[in-house]
Amino acid sequence: MSFGYLGRGFRVFIKSFPFRTCPLLAAVFFLSSQVLDAGNGPATQWFPLQKDNVWVLQLTNTDTRIISCLQDSQSLVRGLFQEDVELRVNSSGTMFGLGSSGHWQTLFRFTRRNGLKWRFNLSGASCSAEQAHWITGKETVATPAGTFPGCRHLQLAALDMTNSTCGAVDPSELWFAPNVGPVALKSANGDLYLLSSAKVGTLSLPTATNGIVAALASDQGSYVNVAFGVVCPPCSTDSPPCEAPCRIADPVTATAHFAFEVINQSANAIAFMFPTTQRFDIDLIDQSNTVVKAWSDGRAFGNVATWQTMQPDQTNTYSGDISLADRQGNQLNGVYVAQAFLTDSSGPTVQATTLISVTLIEP
C-alpha cells in the first residue's frame, strides 16, 4: 500500500533544495508498509533530547515551525505543542510530558502497537484532552532535509469533539525518524510542514549534495544583554548621611561570534558561483519564526560575480559577529535559531543551524 503528496518538480527539488528561494515546500512522498510493531528501541532514538537540538520544519519560506530542546535530562521542549513541555523517558521506550497541568503524563509510547490508543492532557483544560495512536510503524518520508526511512507516524485527535468551543488539536499528526526526531508535522488546519534543516547532536541536516558538509558553532551557548536603566549605589553608612548619587546606566548588548565551517568531503573539486562579493550569511530566527537579525544587515557587498573552487578535503571557515539586538535596535531576549548558509547561486545548497539563548537583565 502506498500513498503520498507529490509536487511538480519534486525530483529536482530533493536533489538540491533551494532553501531561501523556493516559495512552497509542498512536496513529500510517503511509502508505507503494514508493520504492526516498531521494535523496542529507546524513546530518545525517536526523539533525541540533547540540549541545543533544533528542528526547522517549513511550509513556505515565511511559514516555519521550530522545535527546540532547551536543556538536557528532563528536557524542556519548545515549539512542539502550544505550550512548552518538559520531557523525560523511561527504559521501555515511553516519553512522558509535563505541561501546565503539573502532572507527568504518557506522551509518546514509541513501542506501542499500531492502532492502540492512549490519552494525555498537557494543560488540564477540557479542550486539551487528546488521544494518540500510531498509524504505521515504518514509513519513508522525503523532505528537503533528506529522505528518512523507518519513520513512525503518529495521529493526534481531540477527545471532547462535542464541545463546539474546542478546536482541532495542533499538531494533528507527527512523523519521527530514528536518530533524527520529528521530520514532518501536520497542523490543525491540515498544513504539512517538512524538515528543512536540523541540528541533532553532532548531526547537521541537510547533508549538502556533492559531498559538501557544513556545521555552525557559536562561541557561547547563552548570552546576557543588560538593559538601559538608572543605578543607585547602596549606602554603606548613615553617618555622615548617605549622598551617593544615582547614575544612568547605558545598555550593554552582547555580541555572538559564529564560525560556519564548510568541508568538501568528495573526491572532486567543486566550484561555487556567487552573484556578489558576499559568500555567506547568518540569520537569527525567533520562536515566532521571524528573522530578527542577519549578519549581512548594514553591510555593503560589491555587485560583481565571483567564483570559488573547493578542492577535495578542503575546509573553508566563515566567521561572523552579530550584535544581539534586532533590526530596530531592541535588545534580544529569548531563544533563537542561528542559520548559516552560502549565498552561491549555482553550487549545492550549503547550510547549518545552531541554537543560542539570550537573557535580558536590568542593570
Secondary structure, 3 states (H helix, E strand, C coil): CEEEECCCCHHHHHHCCCCCCCCCCCCEEEEEECCCCCCCCCHHHHCCCCCCCEEEEEEECCEEEEEEECCCCCEEEECCCCCCEEEEECCCCEEEEECCCCCEEEEEECCCCCCCCEEECCCCCHHHCEEEEEEEEEEEEEECCEEEEEEEEEEEEECCCCCCCCCCCCCCEEEEECCCEEEEEECCCCCEEEEEEEEECCEEECCCHHHEEEEEEECCCEEEEECCEEECCCCCCCCCCCCCCCEEECCECCEEEEEEEEEECCCCCEEEEECCCCCEEEEEECCCCCEEEECCCCCCCCCCCEEEEECCCCEEEEEEEEECECCCCCECCEEEEEEEEECCCCCCCCEEEEEEEEEEECC
